[in-house]
Amino acid sequence: MRKSVVIKQTPTRLCVNDDCYAMHNIVDASVEELTWKDHLLRMLGLGILSASFLFFMLVGELPYAGYLPAVGFVAGALLALLTSAKYVLRIEYSHQDDTGVQWLTIAKSGKKTDKLLFDQHVAQLKRLLTS
C-alpha cells in the first residue's frame, strides 16, 4: 500500500496514483470506513486462500507438510492485517464490456487527513455526475 494517495481530477478523467478512470463510466462514488468485521473477513479470506494453496500443492511431498497449511493460514491472516486500511474510496464503474457495473476500491488509507481528502473528491464527483 502506498504511503500517500495522489488524486487528480479533470472533466474527462479521474486519476488515482497511476490508475485512470473515464468520468463518463463512473456512476457513483463513496467513502467507507471499514470496521473490525471487514478486517476479520479479509484476514479469514486470505488465510484460507493461502492455507488451501499450500495444502493442495505440498501435501505428502514433505515430511512436515501437514503443518504448512496452518503456517500458511497464519501468514495470510498477518498479511491481510498488515495491509489493512481504515478508509476506502470506492467508485461504481460501468465497464465497456459485458462485465457491467461494479464497485471498485480505487484508494485506501488509514489516515484521517486522507479520509477528508476522499470526502472532498466524492463531493466533487457527485457534483460532476449530477450536472
C-alpha positions in Angstrom: 0.0 0.0 0.0 1.3 3.4 -0.9 2.1 5.9 1.8 0.4 8.8 0.0 -2.7 9.0 -2.2 -2.5 11.3 -5.2 -5.8 12.1 -6.8 -6.1 14.2 -10.0 -9.5 15.0 -11.4 -10.2 16.5 -14.8 -13.6 16.9 -16.5 -12.9 13.7 -18.5 -10.7 11.5 -16.2 -10.2 10.6 -12.6 -6.6 9.5 -11.8 -5.7 7.9 -8.5 -1.9 7.3 -8.2 -1.2 5.5 -11.5 -4.7 4.4 -12.4 -7.1 6.5 -14.5 -10.8 6.1 -15.0 -13.0 7.8 -17.6 -15.6 10.1 -16.0 -18.4 9.0 -18.3 -18.1 5.5 -16.9 -18.3 6.5 -13.3 -21.9 6.0 -11.9 -21.4 6.9 -8.2 -18.7 7.3 -5.6 -18.5 6.8 -1.8 -16.1 6.8 1.1 -16.4 3.9 3.6 -14.9 3.4 7.0 -14.0 -0.3 7.4 -14.9 -2.0 10.7 -13.2 -4.8 12.6 -15.7 -7.2 10.9 -14.4 -6.2 7.5 -10.8 -6.7 8.6 -11.6 -10.1 10.2 -13.4 -11.2 7.0 -10.3 -10.2 4.9 -8.0 -12.0 7.3 -10.0 -15.2 7.1 -10.2 -15.0 3.4 -6.5 -14.5 2.7 -5.7 -17.1 5.5 -7.9 -19.7 3.9 -6.7 -19.0 0.4 -3.0 -19.3 1.4 -3.7 -22.4 3.5 -5.6 -24.2 0.7 -2.9 -23.3 -1.8 -0.2 -24.9 0.4 -2.5 -27.9 1.2 -3.1 -28.7 -2.4 0.4 -28.1 -3.6 2.6 -29.6 -0.9 0.6 -32.4 0.9 2.6 -35.6 1.1 5.7 -34.2 -0.6 7.5 -33.1 2.6 7.7 -34.8 6.0 6.3 -31.7 7.7 3.7 -30.9 5.0 0.8 -31.3 7.5 1.9 -28.2 9.4 2.3 -26.0 6.3 -1.4 -25.1 5.8 -1.6 -23.8 9.4 1.5 -21.7 8.8 0.0 -20.5 5.5 -3.2 -19.5 7.2 -1.3 -17.5 9.9 0.9 -15.9 7.2 -2.1 -15.0 5.1 -4.0 -13.5 8.0 -1.0 -11.5 9.1 -0.5 -10.2 5.6 -4.2 -9.1 5.5 -3.8 -7.4 8.9 -0.6 -5.6 7.8 -2.1 -4.3 4.6 -5.4 -3.2 6.0 -6.7 0.3 5.9 -9.4 2.1 7.8 -10.8 4.3 5.0 -11.5 3.3 1.3 -12.6 5.4 -1.6 -14.9 3.4 -4.0 -16.4 4.2 -7.3 -19.3 2.5 -9.1 -17.8 1.9 -12.5 -19.6 0.9 -15.7 -17.3 -1.2 -17.8 -17.3 -1.2 -21.6 -17.6 -4.9 -22.0 -20.1 -7.4 -20.6 -18.9 -7.0 -17.0 -21.5 -4.4 -16.2 -21.4 -2.1 -13.2 -19.1 -2.8 -10.3 -17.9 -1.1 -7.1 -14.1 -0.7 -7.3 -11.8 0.3 -4.5 -9.6 2.9 -6.0 -7.8 4.2 -2.9 -7.3 3.2 0.7 -5.7 4.8 3.7 -5.6 4.7 7.4 -5.1 8.5 7.9 -7.9 10.8 8.9 -6.5 13.5 6.6 -6.8 11.2 3.6 -10.5 10.5 4.6 -11.1 14.2 4.4 -9.4 14.3 1.0 -11.6 11.3 -0.1 -14.7 13.1 1.1 -13.8 16.3 -0.9 -13.3 14.3 -4.1 -16.5 12.3 -3.6 -18.4 15.6 -3.3 -16.7 16.9 -6.5 -17.5 13.7 -8.3 -21.1 13.8 -7.3 -21.4 17.4 -8.4 -19.9 16.4 -11.8 -22.1 13.4 -12.1 -25.4 15.2 -11.4 -24.7 18.1 -13.8 
